[in-house]
Amino acid sequence: MRKRVVRRIGAIAVLTAMVCSATACGTKTAGSAGAPETTGKSSAGSTEGTGSAEAPKKMRYVAPGSDWEKEDEIIGLVNEKLQREGVNIEVELVRIPWDAWDQKVNLMLSTGEEFELLHVMQDRKSATVLRSQNAIQPLNDYLDNFPDLKETLSERWPEFTVNGEILAVPVKPNYYISRDYGRIFYRQDIFEKAGGKVPETVDEVIELAQKMQDILMEDTGEKCYTWLHTLSRPATWLHRSYEEAPFIVDNTMGIAKCNMDGTVDSFYESDIFKRDCETYQKMYELGLIDPDILTTDSEDRSNAADYGKFIFGFETIDYQSESTMTKNVGAYLGDFWLNPELGNVEYFGIYNGNAVPVSCKDPNVPLSFLNWLYGDAENYQLFMYGVEGETYKKVDDNMMETIFGADGKPLYKYDDWQMGNADYRLYDATATETLMKMYTTPVTGTNVRTPLVGFNFDPINVSNEVANLTNEIITSIYPIKFGVVDYDANIDQAIQRLKAAGLDKVLEEYSKQYKEHYEANKDLVGVFQK
């Protein structure tokens, strides 16, 4: 009887736990040149290898999300294949529901609970922060054991390398790297009715938006608006058009204007922010921005995308939304940039990776699994999608249809963004032609790689100030940013409140870390032709 290898963890109440140090992993497995020692053809679920010298080593993978109906069956098949191929490990998925993720992971790390692989989301808690808390360990000394894995992700290692330490194995689910920087999306049919001419200036964008809003009112009977990705996201569609471009404003608090030379300026005190506010105030007064912009949420944007009820999507309502909109209203998306000569501005590389916690006794074990997973399409597709004909149907070489259960959920389909590799990925058959092209085609032409790629601000030295600033920005800056209140009448008082909350101290720490990152990676920064 196959041993159960999937552990479910429900939401639990936990004590507030900061990640503290645990005993670091030991030395490399003796004789390891890739996978740990093999056990012959023992059962994947066996705790003792039949005629083997060693039982399978556990490879417990902690990642967010819920389970699938066929999960036990598929992971059992994965473990059987690992054993047949001489990789003596046993995979166990530890899926943690989203509402318990932060608390549960903090507790597991702080108590030194043993597991081998942790999913890292750079926009949630970065590998840099985890390393500063001694929660994960560098992989440099172990990756030399896995030359194929090292080569497979050769272009992406710098994005998880800090001060020479490789902190995680990057995930490469597609080639859609930073292609949304400043991109403006629209419904093609409405765009054509409004004249079909691509705007070249901000004023032309606003003029076209007014025409499209009138057409949408006639078509839908509703007043539709321009949509932004999030309130925290800076107005990159505007920034492309400024003579100071390229530069990047951090998209969390938005306090730092990060320059190509490794310096940082206070964004909310800059003339650039003033220009942003003037444009948004004009759009707000013209009725192009939802009057409830400060209280709307992602569900509003999602509904607008699903039914084509929007004028422009500024870095949102993108091609990942197109198939649903096409199904509902028969419309397709188009897009454009202001200042297209600038090219693609790369401000992030990869948001996701998989790290080895300090409680892991042998990092060769998780790296053996990843080496096996990314070394062969058959291995990858078994773990990611399950069994063809049972959990998915292959449409062609790189597309598939997911098979759903009675509850409307996939019977099994691992999250591409958590463990994906574009070389072997099967894309959903509902993906549009444009999305597939962007997913599968590497960036060509002019590409601006900014110093922000791979940079992750560690707030540990200014955590109180960051918490205070985050709240103050929402209260004082957002109404100004989106034109709800007048810039000139409110900005001085808002800046005073930000400084009282610790703006200068946080910017000083941010500047220090950004400069250090720039100095370590400046050879990778610049304008390149691909």
N, C-alpha and C positions, 0 to 999 in steps of 0.2 A: 504493500500500500504506500502510495507516495506521501511523503511528509509534507505538511502544509508549509508553504514558504512565503505567504503574504500576511503581513501583520497590519491590522486596522487600528488606527488611533483616533479616538473621538475627541471632541472639544472638552477640555478639562480646565478647572480653575487652578491656577498655579501662583506661587509666590513670585513677586517681582524679582527677577534674577538677572543680574548683569553677567555677561560671559566672563568667566575667570579661567585661570590657567589650569590645565590638566597635564598628566604625564605625557610627554611627547612620544611619538611612535619610535620604535626601536630601529635596529639596523636592517639593511637589506637582507632578504632571504638568501641563505647560502646557496650558491650555484644558480641563482635566478638570472635568466637571460631573457625574460619575457614573462611567461606564466609561471605560477608556483608549480611545485612538483605534481605529477599526475597520479591518478589512482586507478588506472585501468578502466574497465567498463562497469564501474559500480553504479547503482541507481542514483539518480539526482537527489532523491529524498533520503538516501541512506546516510546514517550517521557513522557508519563504518564501511570503508571501501572493501568490496569483495576481493580478497587477495591483495589488497593495497596496503601500503605502508602508512598511509595518512588519510584521515577523513577529509572530505571537502572543506575548504575554508569559506567561512561566511562572507558574503559581500552584501551588506545591508545598505540599501540606498534610500536616504531620507529626502523626500521631495513633496511639494505641496499638491493637493488635489484629492479627489475621491477615487474609490475603486471601481473596477469594471466587472461585469458579470462573469466573464471568461478569464479573469486575471490569474487565478490559481492554475488553471489548465495551461495557459500560455507560458507562464513563468516556469512551470514544471517542464515543458518542452524545451525551453531555453536551457535549463539546467542539465537536461539529458544530453543536449547537443554539446554543451560545454564539456561534459565528461567524455563523450565519444571522441572529442577532438583534443583530449589531453589537457584541458584547462581545469584544474582541480579546485573549482570554486562553486559555491552555491548562492545564487542571487536571491535576495529577499527584498521585496518592495515595502518600504515603510511610508505609506501615504498619509499625510497629515492634512486635515481639512483647513481651508484658507482661514477660517475664523479663529483657529487655534495655532496657526503656523508660528507667528513671532514668539508667543509665550512658550510653546512647547519646545521649539528649537533652542531658545535661550536656556531652558531648563536642562535639556539633554546635554548641551555643551558645558554648562556651568557645573553639572554634577559628574562630568566625565563619562557619561554613558557610552558604551562601546558601539560604534558603527563605522562603516568604512567609506561612505561617500555622501556628500551633502550638496544639494542643489543651491547655487548662489545666484541671486538676482541683484545685479549691480545697482538698479534703481530702487531697491528696497533696503538691503543691507549689503554693502559692497564687500568684496574679498579683502580690500585694504582694511576696512574696519574690523572684519573678523580676524585678520592677522594681527592687528594692533591689540586685540583682546586675547591673543594667544589661543584662539579657537581652532584655527586651521594651520597646517604646516606647509612649508615650501616643498616643491616636487623636484627641484633641480637634480638631486642626487639619485633619483629613481628613474627619471625619464630616459636616461641613457640606456636603460635596460629594454626600452621599447622604441627602437629607431623608426619602425613603421608608423606608430602613433605620433611620434614627434614630427615626422615628415608630413603626415596627412594634414596636420593643423599648423604647418610651418608659418603661414602668413598671419595667423591669429594669436600666436603666443605673446607678442608684445603687449596685447591688451589686458593680459592678466599677469604681467611682469612688473613688479614694483621694487625699486632699489636692487635690481638683479635677481629677485626671488620670483619664481613662477608659482603663483598662488592657486591656480585652478586650471582645469582642462576646459578650454573654450568650446562653446556650442556654436555650430555653423549651420543653422537650419536652411538658409538661403543666401542669395547674394544681394539682398535688399539692404545694403549698408548705407545709412544716412541719406537715402535717396528722397526723403521727405523734406529735406532742409529748404524751407521757403516755398514749397510747392503749393499751388493753388488748384483745388479740384472743383469741377463743375459738371452739371448734367449736359451732355452733348446736345440733346434736342433743344433745351432752353437756351443754351449758348448760341446755337445756330439761329433760332428765332430772333435773338437780340442783335444779330448782325454777324456773328461768327468771326470777329476780328480780335486777335490776341492783344490785350492791352500791353503797352510798353512803359507806362508810368502809373504811379499811385492814383493820380486823378482819373486816369482812364479806367482803372479798376473800379473806382467808386461810381463813375458814370455808367459803366456796364452793369454793375450790381443793381443800380436803380432800375434799369430797363428789365433785367431778369426778374427782379422782385415783382414788377407789374405783370409780367407774363405768367409767373407762378401763381399770382393771385387769381388770374383769370382761369388757369388750368386746375388749381386745387381748391379754390375758394377760401384759402387761408393765407395769412401774411407769413412769409418765410424769411429767414434771416441768414446772415453769414455765421459760420460756426468755427470755433477755435478748438484745438486739441484739448487743452486744459487751461484753467485760469493761470496756472503757474508758468505755462509755456510762454517764452518771449515771442515777440512779433517778428519771427525770422523772415517772413515773406516781405516785410518792410526793410529789414536789415540788409537783404540782398541788394536793394536799390540804392543804399547810401554809399557815398564816396569812401567812407571808412572801411567798407567791406574788403576782405573777409574778417570777421571777428565773431565770437560766440558768447552769448549770455547764458550762464548756467540755468538749467531749466527746472531747478527745485525751488530755491528761494528767489532767484533772479537778481541777486545783489551784485554779482560779479560779471563785469565785461572782460572776457578773457581774450587777450590780444595774441597775434601770431608770434610776437617776440618774447613771450613768456611773462609779460607784465599783466597786471590786473588793475582795472579802474572801478570806481563805485558807480554801478549802472544807474541806480535811481537818482543819483546826483548829476548825471550826464545830460548833455544836450540831445543825445540820441534818444534817451527815454522821453524827453520833452517832445521831440518830434513824433514818437510813437503815440503819445497821449493826444496830441493835436489831431492826428489822423483818426484815431478811434473816437475822439469826441465828435468830430465831424460826422462820422458814420453813425454814431449813436443818435445824434440830433436829427439825422436824415431817416432814422428808423431802420437802418440796415443791421443794427445789432439789437438782439432781443432785450427789451427793457428789463427783463428779469435775469440778465446775464449772470449776476452775482449769486443767484440761487439755483440756477439750472444745474443738471448733473449729466453724467455720461449716458443715462437712459434717454434723455431728451435728444442728444446727438445721435444715439443709436436709432431712435424712432425716425428722426429726420432722414438719416441715411437709408433706412430700410424702404422708405416710401418716397424718396426723392424730393423731400420738402425742405430744400435749402438753396441758398443762392451760391455761395462759395464755401468750400471747406478749406480753411487755412491749416495745412498739415493734418487734416482730419477728414473723415468721410472719404477714405482713399479706396484703392482698388481691392482691398480686402473686403470692402463692403459692397462692391459692385454687383456680385452675383445675386444677392438678396434683392437689391433694388431692381435689377433687371427682371427678376422673376415677378416682383410685385407690380411694377409700372412700365416695364418694357424699355427702360432708359439705360444708357451707358454713360460712363464717366470719361472726361477728358481732363487735361491739366496743363499748366504752363508755369513758368518762372518769370519773375521780373529779373532783368539783367542776366539773361541766359549765358552771356559770355563768361560769367564768373565760373560756370561749371558746377559740378557736384561738390558740395562742401561737406566734408566728412567730420562730424562733430562727435560721433560715438562709433565704436566698432561693434562690440558684442555685449549685450546686456546680461547674458546668461552663461554660466559655467558650472563645473562640478569640482568641488574641493574635497580634500582629505582632512578630516578632523584630527586633532592631536590625540584623541583617544584610540585611533586606529593603530593596531599593533604591527601591521605590515602594509605599507602603502603599495607594495607590489600587487596586492590582491585587487584593489579597485582599478589600478592601472592595467592589470591583466585583463579585467573585464572590458574596459574601454578599448584596449588594443584589439581584443577579439571582436567587439561590436563594430568598430570602424574599419576592420580589416577585410570585411567581406559583405557584399550586398545581401546574401542569404541570411547571414547572422543578424545584420541590421534590421532587415524587414521582418524577421521572426519576432524579435524583441519589440519593435516599434508598432507593428500592425497585426501580428498574430499569424493565423493560418489562412492562406488563400482559399476562398470558397466557404470558409467558416466564419471569419470575422471581417474579411474584406474581399472585394472582387477587383482584380487587376484589369484596368481598361487598356493600358498600353505600357510601354517601358517605364514611364515615370508618373502615371496617374492611376488612381484607384477610386472605387466607391466603397464607403464604409458600410458595414452591415449593422443594423440597429436591433436592439432587443425590444420586447413588448413595452418597456418603459420609455421608449424613444431615445435612449442613450446608446452610444456605441457598445457593442458586446466587448470590444477591446480595441483601444487605439492609444498608444502612448503619446505624450505631448511632444510634438516636434521641437517646440521652443525650449524644452528642457534637455533634450538629448540628441537633437537633430544633426544630420550631416547632409549637406546639399548634394553630395556626390551620389548618395544612395536613396535619397528621399523619394517617396511616392506622394504626389500632390493630389488633393481632392479634385474629383472630376468636375465639380461645380466651379472651380477657379476659372476666371475669364482669361482670354488670350493675352490681354495686356498684363494682368497680374503674373501669369506664368512667365512672360518675357522678363519682367522685372525680377522675379524670384530666381530665375535660372541663368540669367545673363550677367556676367561680371561687369562692373562699371568700366566704361570706355570714355575716351575724350579727356577733357580737363577735369582733374580731381584735386581739390584742395584738402590736404590732410592737416587739420588743425592740432595744436598741442593738447586739446581737450580729449582727444582719442586716448583711451586707456587711463585717463585721470579720474581718480575718485577721491573727493574731499573727505578727509577723516575728521569728524567734528569732536573727537573725544576731549580735546583741550579747551573747547569753547561750547560744550554741550548745553549749558544753561542759557548762554547768549543765543544759541541757535534756536532753542525752544521759544525763547521770548520773541526773537525776531520773526519766526514763522507766524506766530499769532498776530504780531503787529502789522506785518505785511498784508495779511488778509484784511485786517480792519482798516488800515490807513492808506495802503497803496492800491489795492484792487479797484476801489471806486474811481480813483484818479486814472488808473491805467486804461480802463475801458470807457472813459468819457462820461461816467455817471455823474461825476462832479467835476468842476472846473480845475484845470491844472494850476494856473497862476494863483488862484485863491486858496489852494490847499497844500501845495507841495512843500512849502517851508515848514509848516507845522508837522507834516508827515515825516520829513527828514529828521526833525528834532526828536520825534518819538522813536524813530529807528535808531538814532544814535544813543538815546537813553536805554534802549533795549540791548545795545552792544554791537551796533553795526561796525564801528571802526575796529573793534577787537577781532570780530569774525573775519572781516576783510583782510586784516593783517595776517591772520593765520592762513586764510585761503591763499593769499598772495605768496606766502612762504612755500606752501606745499605745491602750488602750481608752478612756481619758478624751479623748484627742485625737480619736478616731473619733466619740465621743459628741458632742463640741462641734461637730464639722463636720456632724453628721446629726441633732441633737436635735429638729429640727422634724418629722422623719419618725417619731419614737418616740412611743409612747403607745397608748391604747385607742381603736379606731375601730370604727364600725358600718358594715358593708358590705352 
